[in-house]
Amino acid sequence: MTADPRVKDVGEIRTAHLFDMVVDLNPPLPIGSGPFGRRVLFGAAGGTFHGPRLHGDVLPGGGDWALFDPDGTMSLDVRLTLRTHDGALLHMTYGGRWVTPPEVRDALADPAERHRIDPAHYYFRTSPFFETGAEPYAWLNGTVCVGSGYLVEGGIAYKVSRVL
């Protein structure tokens, strides 16, 4: 089968580092199993973000209303509020997938050990979007991002890049 002749070469997708973010988490709140899977709220207790064009704090009160499939895949539904160093508020949302192979699930379930697992042993990717009325950061409103997540002691961290 040949490719559709309407397909064009638009170049490779390129990215640039936006920021690294650490989100401190409250103890999880297991909502339970429902018609779509097992739901758990991982509430944000705070945190920080830092990058070449913006930095500041993750405010408490947001979180991830995660949904777990029976095969170990977690679907993310995250909403966070970020405050930049100069006081601007950014609404950050993202979905994503965290796929954990069976051989690391027991270690990831252990709160004392989970942050020691090499992130190369699982797949944790996100697609952040931003909303703000702050003029210095209005460029974020039209930006598509991708992120790679990993566990840290007391929470979760992400390397976030904007798609150029």
Buried (B, 14 or more C-beta within 10 A) or exposed (E): EEEEEEEEEEEEEEEEEBBBBBBBBBEBEEEEEEEEBBBBBBBBBBBBBEBEBBBBBBBBEBBBBBBBEEEBBBBBBBBBBBBBEEEBBBBBBBBBBBEBEEEBEEEBEEEEEBBEBEBEEBBBBBBBBBEBEBEEBEEBBEBEBBBBBBBBEEBBBBBBBBEE
